[in-house]
Amino acid sequence: MNQQAKDKAVSSIYLHAPLKRALNQCKGFAELAEPGSIGTCVGPSGAGKSVLATMLGPEVYGKRDSWQSGTTPYVVVTADNPDRGYFSTKELTRSILSELDDPFRTPPWQLEAKGLERRLAEAVQIAEVSSLRNCTEPMMRAVIESIGPQKRLSLIIVDEANMLALSTRNRVPTDYLEGLRILGKKAGCKVLLFGTVELLLLGGYSAQFNRSEIRIHLNRMCCDDKAGREEFASFLVKMSEKWNVDPSVVVKNVAHMYDWTYGVPGEVEKRLKLAAIRSAGSSKAITWDDIRSSRPSREEIDRIRMEADIVQSVIDDVPLTIQQAKAIQRKRRPSMGAKRVNTGVAA
C-alpha cells in the first residue's frame, strides 16, 4: 500500500472511545518519553493495534510530505520475520534501516536528491561494507545509531511485536527488548511495541524491563453501561455503512453482535465482511440471515473472550485463573517451555 492509500485509510477510521484513549496515550509516549524508553501497546487480536500503529506517526509528526527535507521522525516496521520459526533481530534491524533510506540499497542519485549523500556515505564508512547483503547485524545497528540522530529519528514503531516471544532455546526474549532499548538510546529515539498478550508476559523474564516498561491498553468496546452500549451501536452503524449493510439490521441485533464479537472491532468487521462475501453475486441487499450465517462457532467465541479477558487481567495485575494460564501455555511454542513465565496463576 502506497503512502497516499495509507493516508486515505487512516482518514476513514472510526475513532471509538478505546481507540481514541489508546491513541492519546501513545501520543503522550511519543512526545514525552526519553530516548531509549520502551513502550508496549497491548490488546486482543482484532482490537486495532495495527490500525493504531499506522495512525500514530502522522498524528504526532505529520504526513511525510510535511517533513523537513532529509529527516525521518519515525519509522514503522513489522516483526513478522521468523527465521526457521524463531524471531530474527537481524531482519528487524534490516527493516528499520530500510525505512531510513538504507544506504546499502538506495542509489547514489536518490541520496543526492534527498540531500543525504554526505551523511549516508559517512554511515557506510562506519560499516565498512558496500552492500546490505554482506552487512552483519552489528554493522547495521552502527549505521542506524549514526544516521538516526542526523535524520532526527524520534520513534521506532514495531507492529506484531509479540513475535519477540519466539526465541531460540539459548536466548531470553528480553535480550531482544534490551537490544531495542540500547539501539533507541544510541539512535536518540523511543521504541513503541504493539502486540498481543504474549508481549505483556515478556515482563516475567526481567524485573528491569517491568520497571522501565510503559504499558498502554487498547481495549475492546465494553457494553457494561449505557455509554458503552451506545458506543458499540455507533461503531456497528459505521461498519454497516462501510460494507453496504442497512444499519437498522445490525442495530436491532446489537446483543447478538456483541455476543459473537465481545466488542472486538476486528471481529465485527470480519462478520460483516463474510456476510458481504456470502451475498456477493446476488441482487438482494445483505440480510440478517447473511450476517447470522457468518457468526463464529461457540469455540471461536470462547477463544475471543478468553484472549480479551487475559489481556485485561494482566493489565490489571490480577492473577490468572488456571484455565487462562493453560490457554497461554497452549499458545506458547514448545521451545519456550523451559523458560520462566510469570503468570501469577490463581488457585
DAPENOR-V954894 format. One record per run of one state. SS is the DSSP state (a for helix, b for strand, c for the rest). FROM is the first residue (numbers start at 1). TO is the last residue. If there is no record, write none. Layout:
ss = <SS | SS>
from = <FROM | FROM>
to = <TO | TO>
This chain:
ss = <c | a | c | a | c | b | c | a | c | a | c | b | c | b | c | b | c | a | c | a | c | a | c | a | c | a | c | b | c | a | c | a | c | b | c | a | c | a | c | b | c | a | c | a | c | a | c | a | c | a | c | a | c | b | c | a | c | a | c | b | c>
from = <1 | 3 | 12 | 17 | 33 | 38 | 43 | 49 | 62 | 64 | 67 | 74 | 79 | 82 | 84 | 86 | 88 | 89 | 100 | 108 | 114 | 117 | 128 | 132 | 135 | 137 | 151 | 155 | 160 | 161 | 166 | 173 | 188 | 190 | 196 | 197 | 206 | 207 | 213 | 214 | 218 | 226 | 243 | 247 | 252 | 254 | 262 | 265 | 280 | 288 | 294 | 298 | 316 | 320 | 321 | 322 | 332 | 334 | 337 | 345 | 346>
to = <2 | 11 | 16 | 32 | 37 | 42 | 48 | 61 | 63 | 66 | 73 | 78 | 81 | 83 | 85 | 87 | 88 | 99 | 107 | 113 | 116 | 127 | 131 | 134 | 136 | 150 | 154 | 159 | 160 | 165 | 172 | 187 | 189 | 195 | 196 | 205 | 206 | 212 | 213 | 217 | 225 | 242 | 246 | 251 | 253 | 261 | 264 | 279 | 287 | 293 | 297 | 315 | 319 | 320 | 321 | 331 | 333 | 336 | 344 | 345 | 347>
